[in-house]
Amino acid sequence: MKKRIIIDTDPGVDDALTFLLALASPEIQLEALTTVQGNVTLEKATRNALSVLEMAHAAHIPVARGCSHPLVKSPHASGEAVHGSSGMGHTDLPDPTSSIVETHAIDYLIERFLAEPKQISLFAIGPLTNVALAIRKEPRIVEAIQELVIMGGAIRSGGNVSPLAEFNIHEDPHAAHVVFHSGIPITLIPLDATYKCLLTSADVERLNKIDSPIARFVRDATAQYMEFYLKYEGFKGCALHDPLTLATIIAPELLTLEEHYVSVDISGGVSTGKTYADFMKVAKKPANMKVALDVKGREFVELFVERMERLMSLRGA
């Protein structure tokens, strides 16, 4: 049976690659996208969500627009240095012809999950603003979400937007705090795992042996992404941060998961947005999530490339 999921997202290059991986995976039924400010403005994020779905012949999937600002803190300067001014690297996708649903993302999430309790999972790969406000507006959603998988945080790893914090959590740490302590079954996919999943230029060249809009999209979307990684982090590639969340469905055996009590610093100091796990159980609090602390990274990247080849075959290249 296919796993039904909704993705809450701030596209973002690796967000877009996550949509494509979901569409390429027979284990997954992508039900909807909800957008949030993060890597780029809400307007750009929503446009990107619609455009990528159209490019992949999946314009039938609903897109709901969500929150444009974090709960408390001011927005970060955005991730445009990594993802490009449009959020899609060097791509030039046409303006979408499809439209968003009229319902705000917060209400859309509430309606969908309450209509079919425990039937749909939520994958949050951007700041957690929409999810936190849905919980606050309608607490019954906590029991209705089958599972919540979050790309975010840095547990033993350093941060990628501050020395201590990962971008998605740092962008709205107060929302993350609400979500982490909500009682929803959570699996966290932090930088500890995602930085081990490096898509290389050789992988992209392999895809582009097939003459396909999807292959060209992956090449053009990741080009600036890879330039950033090489300049600032010394990687000859780019990390598949957001796509790795889908390994919880398509290849769970690649992940090393541990159960821990995890929280996030909202003190307002230098460690704001830092996620931390109570490894030594000093707080004497029960575990509130599963955390991916390791992954067979190259195997996941190989799976991603194979699935992209499959998607191109399904879409007639």
N, C-alpha and C positions, 0 to 999 in steps of 0.2 A: 504494500500500500504506500502511495506517495505521501511524503511529509508536506503538509500544507503550511506555508509560511507567508508572513508579511514582513517586508524589509523597511525599517525606518532609517533614513539615509540623507547624506549631505553631498551629493555627487559633485566633484571628486572622481579622480581616475580610478582608484582601486574600488570605489563604490560601483562604478560602471562595470568593472571586470567581475564584480560579484553578481550583478544582474545577469551577465552573460553566462557565468558559471551555473547559476540557478537554472537558466533556460536550457542549458546543455545537459542537465543532470536528470535522468529519468526517475531518480528517487525523490525529486522535489516538484511540488506544484506551487509556483509563485502566484500568490493571490492578489497582491497589491504592493504599491510603494507609498510611503508617506515621507514627506520631505521636511528638512529642518535646516536652519542656518548653521554653517560650520566651515567647511573648506572654502565655500563661496557664499555669497548672499543667498537668501531664500529664493529670490527671483531666478537667479542663475541655477541654483540647485534643482528647482522645479522644472525649468526648461531642459536641463540636462537629462533629468529622469525621463521626461517625455521623449526627447530626441533619441536617446539610446534605445529605448523600447521600440520606437519606430524603426530604427536602423536594423534591429534584430527581428523585425516582423512580429512584434508582440505588443502593438499599440492597444490591444483589447484589455490589457492589464490596467486596472484603475490606478491613478496617481492622485493623492490628496495633499494639499499644501498645508504646512504646519507653522511652527513658531519662527519668528525672525530675530529674536533676542534671547539670551540666557535668562534664567530666573532672577538672578541678583547682579552678577558681575557684568562689566562692560564686555562686549564682544572682543575677541582677539582680532589682530590685524588680518586674519583669514589665512588660508593655506594656498594663496595664489602663487607664491614663490615656488611651491612644489607642484601644484596642479595646473598652473597657467591662469591667465586672467579670466578665461571662460570656465575654468574648472576641468576642462577636457584636454589639457595639454596642447599639442599642435594640431588637433583635429579641427575640422570645419564642418560640423554637422549642420544640415539645414534646419531652419526653424520648424518646430513640430506643427503638425496639422491637427493633432488630437488635443483634447482639452482635459483639464483637471476635473475631478468630481467637485461638486459645489460644497460639500461638507468639509469643515476644517479637519485637519488630520487628527486632532485630539478627539473630536466627536466621532470621526470615522473609526478610529481604533476602538473606542468604547462600544460603538454599535456592532462592529464586526465580532469582537470577542464575546460580548454578552449574548449575541444571537446564536453563537455556537460554542458554548463553554467547553474548554479543554480539547478543542478540535484543531486549533491553529496555533502555531508557534510564532513568536516575534523575534526578529533578528535586528538588533539596533547597532548600526555601523557608523553613527555620527554622534554628536552631542545628545544627551538623554532628555532634553527639554520636553519634547512631545510626550515621552513615556511618563515622566514625572508628573506632568500636569494632568494626563489622563488618569493616573492613580489618585491624584488629589481631587479631581472632579468627580470621579466615580470609583470609589474604593473596591467595588465588586469586581472590577477588572482583574484584580490580583488573583482571585480564584478562577477566573475564566481563561487566563493565558496558560496554554499547555506548558510552555517553556520559553524562557527569555535567554537568548544568546547575544552577548555584548562584545563587540570589538572595542577594547579600551583598557587603559591602565598600564602600569609598569610596576611589577611586584619586586623582583630582584634586579631587574634591568633599570638603567637610567631612563630619563624622559627624552622626548623628542621635540618638546616645545618649551620646556624649562629643564634644568638639570635633573629634576625629580619627576616631572609630570608628563603624561602622554596627552596628545592634542584633544581627543574627544572628551576625556574626563576634565581636563583643564578648562575647556571651553565653557562647561557648565557644571562645576563641581557640586553645587547645591542640588541640581537635578540628579546627579549620580548618587549623592547621599540618600535622597528619597528612594531611588530605585533599589539601591543595594540593600536597604533595610525594609523593603516592602513585603517580603515574604514570598515573592514570586520565585519559582525554581530557576536559578540563574547559572549559566556557564559563562565564564569570563575568558576571553581570548586576548591576552595582553601582549605587549611588545616582547616579552620574554620568549614567546613562541613565534610571533609574526616575523621578527627580524631574521629568523632562520629559514624563511621561505623566499628566496631571491630569484625572481624572474630575470634571466640574462638576455643580452642582445642575441646570443645564439638561439635561445628559445623563440624569440620574436622572428628571427630570420627563418627558422623552421616553419613557423606558421605562415609566413609570407611566401613560401613555396607554392601555396595555394592562392590563386587569384580570387580574393574574396574581400568584400567591404568590411567584414568582421576582422580579417587579418590586418587590413590596412588601418582599421580603427585601433586595434591593439598596438600596432607599431607607432602610429602618430600620437596616441594618447600617452604612451609610456615614455616617449622620447625625452620630454622635458623632465619628467619624473626621474629618469635615469641620470640625466645631467645633474640634477640636484643631489642625488645620492652620491655620485662620484665626487662632486665638489666638496660637499660638507661632511660626508660620512665615509668616504673611501670605498664605497660599494660599487662594483661594476655590474649594476643591475638595480632592481627596485623591489621592495618588499611587498608581498601580496597580503597586506594587513587584513583588509576586509574580506577578501575571498576565503581566507582561512576559517572564518566562522562556519562556512558550509561544510568543512571537514567533519563537524559534529554529526552531520547526516550522511555524507557520502564516503567518508573514510575515517571513522572514529578511532580505528586502530592506530592511526598515525599520531594521535595526540596522547600526551602524558598528562592526565588530569588528577588533581588532588583536591580534597575538600577542606576549605579553611574559612575562618571568620575573616572577612575582608571589609575594609572601610576606606573612606577617602577624607583627606584633610580639607576642611573648609574654614581654617583659622584665619585666612587672609594674609599669611606670611609667605616666605619664600617657598614653602612646601605645599602651597595651595594646589589642590588637584592631584596630589600624590596618593596613589592607591597603596595600601599596605595590608599584608596578611599576618595574622597572629600565629606564626609557625610554632612558637613555644607554648601556646595556649595560656599565656599569662593573664589574659582578660577573662578567661573562664567563660567564654561565650560560645554557643554552638556555631558550627559552620553555617554560613549563609549562602555559599555558592561553591561550584566546582571551578577550578582555575587551571588553565593549560600552561604548565611551566616548561614544557618541552614538546618538540614535534620532530618527526622525520621530514625535515624541510624539503630536501631534494625530491623525495617521493611525492610530496604534495604538489610541487611545481610541475613535475612530470604528469601527474594526474590532471592538473589545470590545463596544460598544453594539449593533452589528449582530448579533454572535453571540448576545448575550443575547436579542435579539428573535427570533432563529432558535430558540433553546432554548425560549422560551415557546411558539412555534408547534409545535415538536416535542412538547412536553409538554401540548399542548392548553390553553395559557395557564394 
